[in-house]
């Protein structure tokens, strides 16, 4: 359970991180 929860949090963090980079790159163009 704890391991699964950690995976979910990691996935959300990674998605947020990628979204931030994509948005930054999009605005710089």
N, C-alpha and C positions, 0 to 999 in steps of 0.2 A: 504493500500500500504506500509506504513512505517512498519507496523507489519509484513507483509509478507517478506519484505526486511531483517528485523531483524532475522527472522527465517532462511532465506537463509544463512546469515552471520554466524549464530550460527551453522548451519549444516556444513558449510565449515570448521569452526574453530574446531568443534568436530571431523570431519573426519581427519583433519590435525593432531590433538592431538593424536588420536588413531593410525594413521599411524606412527607417530614418536615413540610411545611406542612399537608398533609391531616391527619396524625396530631395535630399541635398544635391545629388548628382543631376536630378531633373531640373531643379531651380537654377543650377549653375550654367546649364546649357543655354 
